[in-house]
Structures are given as C-alpha cells and as structure tokens.
Amino acid sequence: MRSLGIIRIAVKGSTVERQRIEPARMRWYSRPTMGQDQPIKTLVIALVDDAASAVYSINRLNPDILCFVLPEGSKALVESDVQPKIQQMPRRWDWIVLADAWEFPSTYQTIARSLPDLLRTWEVQPGELVLDLSGATAAMAGAFALVALPWTSRVIELVQAREGLEGDRVELGSKTLVWTQTNPWDEQGTVSRREGCELFNRGRFHGAAKMFHDIELLVSGGQKPLYRALRDLAEGYDLWERFHYRQAWDKLKTAIKALEMASLWGGPPGLKVVLPPLKANAGFLEKLVLDPAEVKESMTLDLLAHAERRLHGGHDPEAAMTALVRALEAFAQVRLYKAHKIKSWDVSPGQIPQALQETCRNCYLEDIDGKYKLPLQAQFRVLAGLGDQLGQTFLREWPKMKPLLDAANHAVLGHGFEPIKSERVQQLYDVVVKLSGVNETSLPKFPVLHL
C-alpha cells in the first residue's frame, strides 16, 4: 500500500499532522464480529503500540472524525497496521505527535496546545467526543483527563478480562479483552451543578442556564432531564428579572413538573426543599400574568422585590434605585386607577382636585399626543387632594423623601453624574415599604439552590 500523504499544521507551538487519504488508497476488509455502537462524531485514540485495539474501536464506533495521539515512532504503525484494516474511513483524520508519551509535562503541554484547536476546527460540541484510552500511558491518560473533559461524554478502554469485570468480551488474537466505557460527566456533573447553583444564587441566571445546558449535553441519558429542568429554571428567572412575566411563568411551570418527577426518583439532595418556593413563585407569576386589569397591583410588589435584589443580591445600587423609584410611582398609579379611575398617563384635568387643575393644564400637557401625564410627585398630591391615605402619608413623609429622591435624580442612571450610595437606596426602600404598607413577606422571593 502506498504511504499516506501528510499535511503539517502548526498549532500553538506544536505540530499536528493531518492525514490526507485519497479514496483510491482505501482498502476494505470484512468487519470482525463485535458489538455495534451507533456511529459517533469524533473519536480520539491514544496509541503507542496496540494497533489491534485501535482498529477494533474505530470499526465498532465508526467515527466521522478520527484523531490519533501518539509518539513519533508510532506513526508508521498507523499506516501499516491500522489504516488498511478500517472498514469505513472517517471523513477527517488527524494526529497529534508527542515528544515523549511517558513524561507528563510535555505530554500535557502538547495535548493542551493542540487538541482544543483541532476540536474547534472540527466544530465539535460538548458531548460529541469519545476518548479511547486503551493504549494510553499514564501520562497520556492524565493529560486527556485535564484537557478533553469539556467535550468528552464517553471514555472507552479495552482491558484484560478478569472475573467480575462487566462489558462486552472481545477476542483480539490471543487476548481476551473487555470493552468498558464510562461517562466522566455522570460524576463531574455534580461538581459543575453546584457551580451552576452558585451562579443562580448570585443572580447570574444566564450563566447558570448555560452551565446547566452544557452539563445536559455531556451527562448520560438518564440524567439529562434533571439538567434540562435546571436550565429551564434558570432561563425562567432570567426572563423574570427582565420582566418577561408570561415567558418566565411558562418556563417555571415546565421546570417544576420535571423537578417534581426527578424528586420522585430521588434527585439531588435539597431538591424537595426548593420545590415549595418554586411553586409559590409560579403562583405569583400566574396571578400577575392572568390579571386582566390594565394596572396590575402585583407588579408593584415585584418592582419592590426587584429593587431589593439589585441592591443586596446584585450589589448594584444604581439599578436598585431606578427600580425603587419606579416601584414608588407604581404604588401611586395603582391607587389612582383602582380607587379613583384615574390613569396617570392619560388624565383629564376635571378628574383631579380643583386646586391642581390649573397646574395640570399648564405643566402636564404633552404637545405630541395632547395627553395630560402626571409626574411622580403630582400623582401623590392628587391622591392627597382626593383624601386618599396613601397621598396624605406621602406628604407627611415628604421631608424625609425629598433628599433621597434628589439623590436618585442626581444619580448616573437618574439625570446626574454622581454615583448613588447603597445607604441612600436602603433609606428610600425603608420609606417606600412604610408608605405603601407592604408586608415584606408578601414580596416574591427568588429561591436559593443547594443541589
């Protein structure tokens, strides 16, 4: 057989040699009797001198992409004893050459510099890599464990048969071997799940959703529904944090059903504890979403809770102050609408007390749409003029609130250039809670995941 053509590619200081295999050079052999797996996308084989095991793995897994990681002296073995015996040639075939397959530092360095770039070039996604360690040295196995884990959903190894070892028995020449396989992510997923929960608990819902999604791609089939549910959960709270209430409700309902099913089969520790607050949150969203009113009272509670999360969870006083001022206004809007049938964004001067009508006509008319729109302070003054307790309480608290609202107005996300201090936000939060009469236990609380 003619030797293979080689294309040398420099990858971050290492040399990756790509096989160029022409169809005329391929030779076909009958497949030996063996267990048959579904074809896979990518197979990486650690090889020193066990050509028979490599041939068996390739023919059993039928990869679309194949890469050998081997010492320089083993390249000839691939050309003479492996390539001619492959029944169906992979679409792409590369190799990574090691300077010393028994010495860990250089082995790890070469694999770390070469393999990730190849996987990106091949567009290999998490879970699409199968790793064959049948012929690996200890140095190669250790290096693969560190480098290939983010893509690897299965590690296979042909090992000497012995009593109690489960797997398909394989006869290769005079040797009786056992085909073993494991998914490292079935254990590693627990560690990464905790990291995803920490992201969730810090309010980084998008990052948590991505981590849960990546784990879902990597774990074995039986564990996938749990991580899909956790991904839906994180996406739901991300939507909620951005006020997409209906989409958030849909996500939470789906996640809760799946997590309830997981809890029936055991599930991770802490799962049963988190289900009640999740259901309470879904109930809050249901009430908000299905409320047909043009002005939704539940949204005032959510805005206040959002401000509290931004202040204490996100440590973002600017965003917290913006949400808090909006919550304060929402309390006035709800009272005006529900008790007095007044829309603050489209008010008729005749609806408000006589003493405020002239100011309304002169100051609150929008020249584009011709509507009268009451600003925040005017909304409370209208309430007070109508004898509403909320407006009257606002006027009593005004000396305390004015410097706090001035600070909000001068903030970077207000209308000024001075970063707001957390203390100012907390002070205004306390005043708003007192003014509205809200019991803080009625505010929606995002759950804390300890799974």
C-alpha positions in Angstrom: 0.0 0.0 0.0 1.3 3.5 -0.8 2.0 5.7 2.2 -0.4 8.4 3.3 0.2 12.0 2.3 0.8 14.3 5.3 0.0 17.9 5.8 1.8 19.6 8.6 0.0 22.3 10.6 1.5 24.4 13.3 -0.8 24.7 16.3 0.5 27.0 19.1 4.0 25.7 19.0 3.1 22.0 18.5 2.9 20.1 15.3 -0.4 18.5 14.2 -0.1 16.2 11.2 -3.3 15.8 9.1 -3.8 12.6 7.1 -4.7 13.2 3.5 -6.3 10.0 2.5 -7.3 9.5 -1.2 -10.2 7.2 -2.0 -8.1 5.1 -4.3 -5.8 4.2 -1.4 -8.6 2.9 0.8 -8.7 -0.9 1.3 -11.8 -2.6 2.6 -11.9 -5.6 4.9 -14.8 -7.6 6.3 -15.8 -6.4 9.7 -15.0 -8.9 12.5 -17.8 -10.0 14.8 -18.2 -7.3 17.5 -20.7 -5.3 19.5 -22.1 -2.5 17.3 -22.5 1.1 18.6 -24.2 4.0 16.9 -21.8 6.0 14.7 -20.2 8.8 16.6 -18.9 12.2 15.5 -15.4 12.3 17.0 -13.0 9.6 18.3 -9.6 10.4 19.8 -7.4 7.4 20.3 -4.3 7.3 22.5 -1.9 4.9 20.7 1.6 3.6 21.4 1.8 0.0 20.1 -1.7 -1.6 20.4 -2.9 -1.4 16.8 -5.5 -4.2 17.2 -7.4 -2.4 19.9 -7.4 0.8 17.9 -8.8 -1.0 14.8 -11.5 -2.6 16.9 -12.6 0.7 18.4 -12.6 2.5 15.1 -14.7 -0.2 13.3 -17.1 -0.5 16.3 -17.7 3.2 16.7 -17.4 4.3 13.0 -16.4 7.9 13.8 -16.9 10.7 11.4 -13.7 12.3 12.6 -10.7 10.5 13.9 -7.5 11.7 15.7 -4.6 9.7 17.0 -2.4 11.0 19.8 0.9 9.1 19.6 4.7 9.3 19.8 6.7 9.8 16.7 7.6 6.2 16.4 4.0 5.0 16.2 3.1 6.9 13.0 4.4 4.0 10.9 2.2 1.6 12.9 -0.9 3.6 12.0 0.0 3.5 8.3 0.9 -0.2 8.2 -1.4 -1.9 10.8 -4.4 0.4 11.4 -5.4 2.3 8.3 -5.6 -0.7 6.0 -8.0 -2.5 8.3 -10.5 0.3 8.8 -13.8 -0.7 7.1 -15.2 2.8 6.6 -12.8 5.6 6.5 -13.5 8.7 8.6 -14.3 11.9 6.8 -11.4 13.6 8.5 -8.3 12.0 10.0 -5.7 13.9 12.0 -3.0 13.1 14.5 -1.1 14.8 17.3 2.6 13.7 17.8 4.1 13.6 21.2 7.7 14.1 22.0 7.6 11.7 24.9 4.4 9.7 25.7 5.6 8.7 29.2 6.6 12.1 30.5 3.6 14.1 31.8 4.6 17.8 31.5 5.5 17.7 27.8 2.6 15.3 27.0 0.1 17.6 28.7 1.6 20.7 27.0 1.3 19.2 23.6 -2.2 17.9 24.0 -3.4 21.2 25.7 -1.9 23.3 22.9 -3.2 21.1 20.0 -6.4 19.2 20.8 -8.7 22.2 21.7 -7.8 24.0 18.5 -8.5 20.8 16.5 -11.9 20.4 18.2 -12.8 24.0 17.4 -11.7 23.5 13.8 -13.9 20.3 13.6 -16.7 22.2 15.3 -17.0 19.5 17.9 -19.6 20.5 20.6 -19.7 19.4 24.2 -20.7 15.7 24.4 -19.5 14.8 20.8 -16.1 13.4 21.8 -15.4 9.8 22.6 -12.0 9.1 24.1 -10.2 5.7 23.8 -7.6 5.2 26.4 -6.9 1.5 25.6 -3.3 2.2 24.5 -2.7 5.3 26.7 0.3 5.7 29.0 -0.3 7.1 32.5 1.0 10.5 31.3 -1.4 10.4 28.3 -4.4 9.4 30.4 -3.7 12.2 32.9 -3.3 14.8 30.2 -6.5 13.8 28.5 -8.4 13.9 31.8 -7.4 17.6 32.1 -7.7 18.7 28.5 -10.6 16.7 26.9 -13.1 16.7 29.7 -15.2 19.7 28.4 -16.0 17.8 25.2 -15.9 14.1 26.4 -19.2 12.2 27.0 -17.6 8.7 27.0 -14.3 7.2 27.8 -13.7 3.7 26.5 -11.0 1.2 27.2 -10.3 -2.4 26.2 -8.8 -4.1 29.3 -7.7 -7.6 30.1 -10.7 -9.8 31.1 -11.0 -10.7 34.7 -13.7 -12.1 37.0 -16.4 -9.5 37.9 -15.5 -7.1 35.1 -18.6 -6.2 33.2 -18.7 -5.4 29.5 -18.6 -7.0 26.1 -15.9 -9.7 25.8 -13.7 -9.2 22.8 -11.2 -11.7 21.3 -8.2 -10.0 19.7 -5.7 -12.5 18.6 -4.6 -14.5 21.7 -6.0 -11.9 24.1 -9.5 -11.9 25.7 -10.4 -8.3 26.5 -13.4 -6.5 27.9 -14.9 -3.4 26.3 -15.5 -0.9 29.2 -16.9 2.5 28.9 -17.9 5.3 31.3 -19.1 8.8 31.2 -16.9 11.0 33.5 -19.6 13.7 33.5 -22.0 11.5 35.4 -19.8 12.3 38.4 -18.3 15.6 37.3 -21.8 16.9 36.6 -22.4 17.1 40.4 -19.4 19.4 40.8 -20.5 21.6 37.9 -24.1 21.6 39.1 -23.0 23.2 42.3 -21.1 25.8 40.4 -24.3 26.5 38.3 -26.3 26.8 41.5 -23.8 29.3 42.9 -24.3 31.4 39.7 -28.0 31.2 40.1 -27.9 32.2 43.7 -25.8 35.3 42.8 -28.5 36.3 40.2 -26.4 35.3 37.2 -29.2 33.4 35.7 -27.9 33.5 32.1 -24.6 32.0 33.1 -26.3 29.3 35.2 -28.6 28.4 32.3 -25.6 28.0 30.0 -23.7 25.8 32.6 -26.8 23.6 33.1 -27.2 23.3 29.4 -23.6 22.3 28.9 -23.9 19.6 31.6 -27.1 18.3 30.0 -25.2 17.8 26.7 -22.4 15.8 28.5 -24.2 13.6 31.1 -25.7 10.2 30.2 -29.3 10.0 29.1 -30.9 9.3 32.5 -29.5 12.5 34.0 -30.4 14.8 31.1 -34.0 15.6 32.2 -32.7 17.0 35.5 -30.3 19.4 33.9 -32.8 20.4 31.2 -35.2 21.3 34.1 -32.5 23.3 35.8 -31.7 25.1 32.6 -35.4 25.9 32.1 -35.5 27.1 35.7 -32.5 29.5 35.3 -33.9 30.8 32.0 -37.2 31.4 33.6 -35.8 33.5 36.4 -33.6 35.3 33.8 -36.8 36.2 31.9 -38.5 37.2 35.2 -35.6 39.5 36.1 -36.1 41.2 32.7 -39.9 41.5 33.4 -41.0 39.0 30.7 -43.6 37.6 33.0 -45.5 35.2 30.7 -42.4 33.6 29.3 -41.0 33.2 32.8 -44.2 31.6 34.0 -44.1 29.1 31.1 -40.5 28.2 31.9 -41.1 27.8 35.6 -44.2 25.6 35.0 -42.1 23.3 32.8 -39.2 23.2 35.1 -41.3 22.4 38.2 -43.0 19.5 36.6 -39.7 18.0 35.6 -38.1 18.6 39.0 -41.1 17.0 40.7 -40.6 13.9 38.6 -36.9 14.0 39.4 -37.7 14.2 43.1 -39.8 11.0 42.9 -36.7 9.1 41.7 -34.5 10.6 44.4 -32.9 13.5 42.7 -30.1 15.6 44.2 -30.1 16.5 47.9 -32.1 19.6 48.5 -34.5 19.2 45.6 -37.6 18.6 47.7 -36.7 21.7 49.8 -36.7 24.0 46.8 -39.9 22.9 45.2 -42.3 24.8 47.6 -40.7 28.2 47.0 -40.7 27.5 43.2 -44.4 26.7 43.3 -45.0 29.9 45.3 -43.1 31.9 42.6 -45.1 30.2 39.8 -48.3 31.1 41.6 -47.2 34.7 41.9 -46.5 34.9 38.2 -49.7 33.2 37.4 -51.7 35.8 39.3 -49.7 38.6 37.6 -50.0 37.2 34.1 -53.7 36.4 34.3 -54.7 39.6 35.9 -56.8 41.3 33.2 -56.5 44.8 34.8 -54.7 47.5 32.8 -52.8 48.4 36.0 -51.5 45.3 37.8 -51.2 45.5 41.6 -48.9 42.5 41.7 -46.3 44.4 39.6 -45.8 46.9 42.4 -44.7 44.0 44.7 -42.4 42.6 42.0 -40.8 46.0 41.4 -40.1 46.4 45.1 -38.6 42.9 45.3 -36.6 43.6 42.2 -35.1 46.7 43.7 -34.2 44.7 46.9 -32.5 42.0 44.8 -30.5 44.5 42.8 -29.3 46.2 46.0 -28.4 43.2 48.1 -28.0 40.4 45.6 -26.6 42.2 42.7 -24.8 45.0 44.6 -25.9 47.4 42.0 -27.3 50.5 43.8 -27.8 52.4 40.5 -30.2 49.8 39.1 -31.8 49.3 42.5 -32.6 53.0 42.8 -34.1 53.1 39.4 -36.3 50.1 40.2 -37.2 51.6 43.6 -38.4 55.0 42.2 -40.4 53.1 39.6 -42.0 51.0 42.4 -42.9 54.1 44.3 -44.6 55.5 41.2 -46.4 52.2 40.6 -48.0 52.3 44.1 -49.4 55.7 43.2 -50.6 54.6 39.8 -52.4 51.5 41.2 -54.2 53.5 43.9 -55.2 56.2 41.4 -56.6 53.7 38.9 -58.3 51.2 41.3 -59.7 53.7 43.8 -60.4 56.8 41.6 -60.4 55.5 38.0 -57.5 57.9 37.1 -54.8 56.9 34.6 -51.7 58.9 35.5 -50.5 58.7 31.9 -53.8 60.0 30.4 -55.6 62.1 33.0 -58.4 64.6 32.5 -57.9 67.8 34.5 -61.5 67.5 35.5 -60.8 64.3 37.4 -58.3 65.8 39.8 -58.9 68.2 42.7 -59.7 71.9 41.8 -56.6 73.3 43.3 -54.4 71.1 41.0 -56.3 71.6 37.7 -54.6 74.8 36.6 -51.2 73.3 37.2 -52.2 70.2 35.3 -53.3 72.2 32.3 -50.2 74.4 32.3 -47.5 71.9 33.1 -48.5 68.3 32.4 -49.8 68.5 28.8 -47.8 66.5 26.2 -47.6 68.5 23.0 -47.3 65.5 20.7 -50.2 63.3 21.7 -52.2 66.0 23.6 -52.5 63.9 26.8 -52.0 65.1 30.4 -49.4 63.0 32.2 -48.8 63.3 35.9 -45.2 63.0 37.2 -44.5 61.1 40.3 -44.9 63.8 42.9 -48.1 65.1 41.3 -49.6 61.6 41.4 -49.3 61.6 45.2 -50.5 65.2 45.6 -53.6 64.3 43.6 -54.2 61.3 45.9 -53.8 63.6 48.9 -56.2 66.1 47.4 -58.7 63.3 46.9 -58.5 62.4 50.6 -56.6 59.2 49.9 -54.5 58.0 52.8 -51.6 57.0 50.6 -51.2 60.5 49.3 -51.6 62.0 52.7 -48.9 59.7 54.1 -46.7 60.7 51.2 -47.0 64.4 52.2 -46.1 63.7 55.8 -43.1 61.7 54.7 -42.0 64.2 52.0 -39.3 65.9 54.2 -37.6 62.6 54.5 -38.1 61.5 50.9 -37.1 64.7 49.1 -33.3 64.4 49.7 -33.5 60.7 48.8 -35.3 61.4 45.6 -32.9 64.2 44.9 -30.1 61.7 45.3 -31.9 59.4 42.8 -32.3 62.3 40.4 -28.6 63.2 40.6 -27.5 59.5 40.1 -25.8 58.4 36.9 -28.9 56.5 35.9 -31.1 59.3 37.1 -30.3 62.6 35.5 -27.0 63.5 37.0 -23.4 62.5 37.3 -23.0 61.3 40.9 -22.9 57.5 41.6 -25.6 56.6 44.1 -24.7 55.2 47.5 -26.2 52.0 48.8 -27.2 53.6 52.0 -29.4 56.1 50.2 -31.2 53.3 48.3 -31.8 51.4 51.6 -33.1 54.5 53.3 -35.6 55.1 50.4 -36.5 51.4 50.4 -37.5 51.6 54.0 -39.6 54.7 53.4 -41.4 53.1 50.5 -42.2 50.0 52.5 -43.6 52.2 55.3 -45.5 54.4 52.9 -47.1 51.5 50.9 -47.9 49.5 54.0 -46.5 46.4 52.2 -45.7 43.4 54.4 -42.3 42.3 53.1 -43.3 38.6 53.5 -45.7 39.2 50.6 -42.9 40.1 48.2 -41.8 37.3 45.8 -38.5 35.7 47.0 -36.3 34.0 44.5 -35.2 30.6 45.7 -31.7 29.6 46.9 -30.5 26.5 45.2 -28.4 24.0 47.2 -28.4 21.0 44.9 
